[in-house]
């Protein structure tokens, strides 16, 4: 018995570092394509509108994965989902490497988006159940790992353009991402599976962030068990107005991600940035997020996710608006550095609010619902971003994005703070 417990303890200690390592590799691989877009536009004849469709394809396929496949993470399949996710991301890069037309790039992005979507949900479910009291902090680490990948991937591909073509860079990235299978196979296991099986309900959270957005039993079912009995859909969670509000909060800050992640290289090129500075802008954007993510998660655990979110929104909104008036690429890069802190507080705050409000046995379904609807917002924003930029330039793109964020977040805050009578 002691030997078994020691083995389980070692596996538990491996879980978080394994999740972080694998996330950095997948995230970096998923974003290597963006600095390559101007070069791909010339070689494949990709239009600016198709850049928006490229980003939208990744968001839309991840949306399908996170809404429809996410509940499988609550039925004991998280590790398998992570393995399949890694393989699909690698396959998507391989497809993009051999693409000769724009639609093939879009198809490859769709495959990668689906793979990344199921991987993130698997990782999120595992770490929320690993230590629910620290779920905000652990989700912050996961978010920091994702942003670290966003820093490394585009920077590496932007620098590699000086001596290699886009196809070669994508092919090498496909091979590198397969290294993520090592931490997945070694560390991705339910760290406290025994706590979710049998006749006893899982441990309660002890009222995280009580009085703010906490798991207090008003909206969550405290008798759920982890395993085969988990519901096959997450949409029933939307019966709670508070859950709807939290979902809207996350969707609001996903709008900028969809609106200008794909168009950002084009925007930077138009205001005078070269490939290296564009790649560096991604890297510098990620630095504050990585540095403050752990603190943001601890703040969300202590004060509530909505409180952390509100602080982030106050930083984010003015920066998004001001992008529309910037004509210097170095200033735009510096503004992204500031925006990143707001993004960290907002994203981690919303994710922590969801983790606190929903039973840990349904962590995969809840985080999948959150990210899925957020990706729906990002997909819509990405789909129109290229057209908006072509029609009205930076002012229409960034100004419209700021208005959308403000409206959606305002509704979300009203609902997320509601209590049942």
C-alpha atoms as one frame of an Amber mdcrd trajectory, in Angstrom:
protein
   0.000   0.000   0.000   2.806   2.415   0.902   4.565   1.656  -2.398   1.378
   2.407  -4.342   0.842   5.671  -2.474   4.442   6.733  -3.115   4.050   5.970
  -6.829   0.844   8.024  -6.954   2.592  10.890  -5.172   5.449  10.853  -7.711
   2.915  10.891 -10.573   1.107  13.827  -8.961   4.349  15.800  -8.694   5.010
  15.197 -12.399   1.606  16.426 -13.536   2.038  20.219 -13.389   5.571  20.365
 -14.910   4.457  17.925 -17.618   1.430  20.072 -18.450   3.557  23.224 -18.581
   6.261  21.665 -20.780   3.806  20.169 -23.257   1.813  23.396 -23.433   4.895
  25.467 -24.297   5.725  23.102 -27.174   2.182  22.995 -28.579   1.570  26.697
 -28.227   4.854  27.635 -29.892   4.132  25.247 -32.767   0.614  26.612 -33.209
   1.890  30.182 -33.635   4.963  29.713 -35.816   2.872  30.418 -38.911   1.945
  34.029 -38.131   5.296  35.741 -38.868   5.407  33.675 -42.082   2.149  35.141
 -43.390   3.606  38.063 -45.391   6.003  35.643 -47.134   3.191  33.130 -47.741
   1.047  35.894 -49.194   3.658  36.411 -51.885   4.361  32.744 -52.654   0.822
  31.354 -52.455  -1.185  34.435 -53.375  -3.037  34.562 -50.049  -5.277  37.638
 -49.790  -5.643  39.792 -46.681  -9.208  38.517 -46.281  -7.889  34.936 -46.340
  -5.569  35.795 -43.452  -8.689  36.391 -41.401 -10.124  33.077 -42.605  -6.868
  31.351 -41.641  -7.186  32.543 -38.057 -10.923  31.824 -38.041 -10.359  28.223
 -39.142  -8.177  27.515 -36.129 -10.610  29.162 -33.744 -13.681  27.455 -35.253
 -12.207  23.947 -35.128 -10.986  24.474 -31.574 -14.498  25.664 -30.729 -15.980
  22.384 -31.987 -13.392  20.417 -30.018 -13.919  22.301 -26.794 -17.710  22.205
 -26.887 -18.252  18.655 -28.129 -15.173  16.702 -27.025 -14.416  18.441 -23.697
 -16.765  16.263 -21.559 -14.611  13.245 -22.445 -11.933  14.720 -20.173 -14.349
  14.161 -17.268 -14.872  10.515 -18.217 -11.243   9.475 -17.767  -9.946  10.203
 -21.291  -7.837  13.308 -20.633  -4.509  11.593 -21.350  -5.735  10.106 -24.646
  -7.116  13.491 -25.678  -3.729  15.094 -25.043  -1.905  12.477 -27.152  -4.327
  12.916 -30.064  -4.036  16.694 -29.740  -0.238  16.622 -30.080  -0.427  14.393
 -33.161  -3.044  16.611 -34.821  -1.001  19.786 -34.262   2.042  18.092 -35.802
  -0.078  16.924 -38.753  -1.436  20.434 -39.287   2.080  21.848 -39.569   3.000
  19.116 -42.028  -0.048  19.944 -44.164   0.818  23.641 -44.088   4.412  22.879
 -45.124   3.278  21.212 -48.365   0.475  23.678 -49.130   0.464  25.229 -52.602
  -2.788  27.205 -52.277  -4.370  29.362 -49.609  -7.251  26.974 -48.860  -4.729
  24.257 -47.951  -3.199  26.527 -45.321  -6.678  27.144 -43.959  -7.396  23.387
 -43.821  -4.120  22.739 -42.010  -4.939  25.470 -39.505  -8.316  23.846 -38.867
  -6.698  20.497 -38.065  -4.251  22.163 -35.692  -6.973  24.162 -33.989  -8.939
  21.018 -33.214  -5.866  19.274 -31.833  -4.850  22.253 -29.720  -8.410  22.568
 -28.426  -8.673  19.035 -27.083  -5.164  19.232 -25.628  -5.900  22.415 -23.656
  -9.120  20.996 -22.207  -7.367  17.803 -21.136  -4.606  19.799 -19.459  -7.072
  22.190 -17.795  -9.212  19.391 -16.384  -6.207  17.564 -14.949  -4.741  20.559
 -13.143  -8.077  21.826 -11.773  -8.697  18.422 -10.220  -5.072  18.216  -9.068
  -5.626  20.971  -6.469  -8.978  22.723  -6.727  -8.197  25.222  -3.968  -5.293
  26.495  -6.091  -7.093  26.191  -9.416  -6.651  29.870 -10.264  -2.915  29.710
  -9.649  -2.522  26.486 -11.637  -4.620  27.784 -14.522  -2.375  30.840 -14.403
   0.662  28.610 -14.873  -1.050  26.934 -17.806  -1.823  30.333 -19.325   1.757
  31.460 -18.760   3.006  28.352 -20.556   0.677  29.070 -23.469   1.925  32.638
 -23.764   5.540  31.507 -23.413   4.941  29.338 -26.464   3.417  32.287 -28.279
   6.625  34.171 -27.529   9.023  31.415 -28.588   7.253  30.113 -31.712   6.787
  33.337 -33.689  10.199  34.666 -32.639  11.925  31.490 -33.798  10.072  31.392
 -37.120  10.625  35.109 -37.729  14.372  34.737 -37.184  14.491  31.533 -39.266
  13.083  33.396 -42.283  16.511  34.958 -42.790  17.959  31.603 -43.861  15.018
  29.240 -44.559  11.751  29.276 -46.446   8.299  29.055 -44.831   7.773  25.427
 -45.899  11.020  24.268 -44.280  10.232  26.128 -41.068   6.777  24.553 -40.866
   8.171  21.068 -41.561  10.793  21.354 -38.800   8.121  22.648 -36.416   5.999
  19.576 -37.154   8.832  17.341 -35.983   9.635  19.453 -32.909   6.059  19.455
 -31.636   6.074  15.661 -31.438   8.500  16.023 -28.509   5.441  17.029 -26.465
   4.426  13.356 -26.469   7.162  12.686 -23.900   5.720  14.816 -21.040   2.184
  13.803 -22.018   2.926  10.091 -21.762   4.993  10.510 -18.600   2.916  12.918
 -16.536  -0.658  13.244 -17.824  -2.606  11.186 -15.291  -5.421  11.935 -12.889
  -3.386  12.896  -9.843  -6.185  12.192  -7.383  -8.364   9.792  -9.307  -9.341
   7.879  -6.188 -11.006  10.974  -4.803 -13.456  10.961  -7.689 -14.393   7.284
  -7.761 -16.580   5.073  -5.702 -19.602   6.058  -3.624 -18.206   9.189  -1.969
 -18.552  12.583  -3.625 -15.351  14.442  -4.370 -13.942  16.775  -1.730 -15.603
  20.156  -1.540 -13.627  23.314  -2.097 -14.244  24.950   1.228 -15.887  28.015
  -0.299 -13.190  29.474  -2.515 -13.579  33.225  -2.811 -16.799  33.019  -0.820
 -19.038  35.992  -1.417 -17.434  36.879  -4.745 -17.509  34.087  -7.298 -17.037
  30.915  -5.322 -18.057  27.320  -5.254 -20.748  27.705  -2.626 -23.284  25.173
  -3.823 -25.786  27.641  -5.224 -25.115  26.908  -8.863 -23.033  23.740  -8.897
 -24.035  20.166  -8.241 -21.959  18.994  -5.304 -22.873  15.324  -5.741 -21.301
  14.728  -9.141 -18.767  11.913  -9.419 -15.749  11.816 -11.676 -15.853   9.052
 -14.271 -18.165   7.365 -16.738 -21.307   9.011 -15.345 -20.188  12.508 -16.375
 -22.690  14.212 -18.734 -21.866  14.114 -22.430 -22.548  17.804 -22.922 -21.566
  20.939 -21.044 -24.474  23.100 -22.209 -26.554  22.297 -19.113 -24.153  24.518
 -17.157 -25.683  27.503 -18.950 -28.825  27.182 -16.842 -27.027  29.381 -14.302
 -26.991  33.126 -15.077 -23.671  33.376 -13.232 -22.097  30.800 -15.536 -23.451
  32.679 -18.566 -21.876  35.837 -17.182 -18.489  34.185 -16.671 -18.617  32.801
 -20.208 -19.338  36.279 -21.571 -16.410  37.712 -19.632 -14.072  35.222 -21.277
 -15.677  35.783 -24.688 -15.132  39.540 -24.378 -11.352  39.217 -24.051 -11.236
  36.599 -26.802 -12.541  39.190 -29.263  -9.161  40.996 -29.527  -7.400  37.646
 -29.930  -9.568  36.843 -32.932  -9.697  40.360 -34.299  -6.009  41.051 -34.692
  -3.874  37.980 -34.045  -3.971  37.081 -37.726  -3.938  40.654 -39.063  -1.207
  41.848 -36.660   1.710  40.936 -38.999  -0.007  42.830 -41.838  -0.660  45.823
 -39.560   2.940  45.858 -38.332   4.271  45.623 -41.878   2.028  48.520 -42.944
   3.417  50.795 -40.224   7.012  49.934 -41.097   7.965  46.805 -39.116  10.153
  44.070 -40.602   9.740  40.326 -39.926  12.126  40.378 -36.948  10.337  43.228
 -35.167   6.969  41.605 -35.862   8.207  38.356 -34.351   9.690  40.276 -31.413
   6.339  41.980 -30.807   4.770  38.560 -30.172   7.603  37.638 -27.830   7.479
  40.898 -25.878   3.703  40.659 -25.595   4.087  37.315 -23.854   6.688  38.416
 -21.281   4.412  40.333 -18.845   1.732  37.648 -19.141   4.214  34.946 -18.157
   5.564  37.024 -15.279   2.221  38.023 -13.734   0.178  34.874 -14.475   0.963
  33.153 -11.184   0.202  36.317  -9.211  -3.029  36.829 -11.184  -4.107  33.279
 -10.389  -3.374  33.693  -6.687  -5.296  36.976  -6.697  -8.255  35.200  -8.304
  -8.107  32.411  -5.699  -7.974  34.949  -2.864 -10.302  37.731  -4.065 -12.369
  36.016  -6.745 -11.977  35.643 -10.483 -14.296  38.529 -11.343 -12.224  40.922
  -9.233  -9.049  39.935 -11.101 -10.903  40.172 -14.418 -12.114  43.730 -13.745
  -8.586  44.915 -13.033  -7.425  43.428 -16.324 -10.246  45.015 -18.303  -9.297
  48.476 -17.050  -5.821  47.985 -18.537  -6.893  46.226 -21.724  -9.603  48.506
 -23.116  -7.620  51.761 -23.450  -4.698  49.989 -25.130  -6.892  48.271 -27.733
  -8.493  51.617 -28.571  -5.145  53.410 -28.934  -3.779  50.863 -31.440  -6.024
  52.513 -34.025  -4.026  55.744 -33.791  -0.488  54.323 -33.752   1.812  54.754
 -36.736   5.111  53.625 -35.224   5.857  49.883 -34.931   8.060  50.336 -31.856
   5.291  52.163 -30.008   2.803  49.465 -31.023   5.183  46.813 -29.682   5.523
  48.688 -26.388   1.751  49.014 -26.086   1.431  45.280 -26.551   3.812  44.862
 -23.633   1.351  46.793 -21.426  -1.734  45.110 -22.891  -0.360  41.720 -21.930
  -0.759  42.418 -18.198  -4.423  43.229 -18.712  -4.874  40.087 -20.794  -3.328
  37.945 -18.057  -5.604  39.310 -15.342  -8.702  39.056 -17.531  -8.146  35.596
 -18.991  -6.972  33.988 -15.769  -9.676  35.756 -13.775 -12.430  34.392 -16.010
 -10.961  30.869 -16.061 -10.564  30.884 -12.274 -14.120  32.168 -11.809 -15.391
  29.200 -13.823 -13.196  26.735 -11.916 -14.475  28.104  -8.601 -18.135  28.061
  -9.648 -18.348  24.518 -11.040 -17.829  21.123  -9.470 -14.257  19.823 -10.056
 -15.676  16.571 -11.419 -16.877  18.622 -14.401 -13.744  20.724 -14.785 -13.169
  19.575 -18.360 -16.730  20.349 -19.427 -16.691  23.740 -17.696 -13.354  24.886
 -19.092 -14.321  23.529 -22.508 -17.568  25.497 -22.441 -15.695  28.627 -21.393
 -13.033  28.354 -24.059 -15.462  27.078 -26.691 -17.825  30.028 -26.507 -14.824
  32.329 -26.209 -13.508  30.820 -29.412 -16.876  31.391 -31.058 -16.433  35.081
 -30.340 -12.844  34.939 -31.621 -13.944  33.101 -34.768 -16.500  35.766 -35.622
 -13.965  38.516 -34.914 -11.291  36.790 -37.006 -13.697  36.202 -39.875 -14.419
  39.918 -40.243 -11.022  41.280 -39.184  -9.404  41.133 -42.602 -12.423  42.742
 -44.226 -12.550  45.454 -41.547  -8.864  46.228 -41.967  -9.193  46.424 -45.739
 -12.255  48.669 -45.488 -11.313  51.068 -42.697  -7.735  50.388 -41.688  -6.449
  50.259 -38.139  -9.016  52.713 -36.746 -12.003  50.586 -37.760 -10.359  47.312
 -36.728  -9.142  48.335 -33.283 -11.905  50.835 -32.491 -14.598  48.306 -33.358
 -12.798  45.682 -31.276 -12.724  47.956 -28.211 -16.452  48.690 -28.482 -17.294
  44.987 -28.779 -15.161  44.130 -25.737 -16.764  46.857 -23.621 -20.341  45.849
 -24.441 -19.879  42.098 -23.961 -17.888  42.533 -20.741 -20.500  44.893 -19.272
 -23.261  42.322 -19.750 -21.022  39.566 -18.416 -20.164  41.504 -15.259 -23.839
  42.115 -14.486 -24.674  38.416 -14.791 -21.543  37.053 -13.132 -22.209  39.007
  -9.951 -25.806  37.794  -9.619 -26.830  35.586  -6.729 -29.812  33.301  -6.550
 -32.474  34.297  -4.099
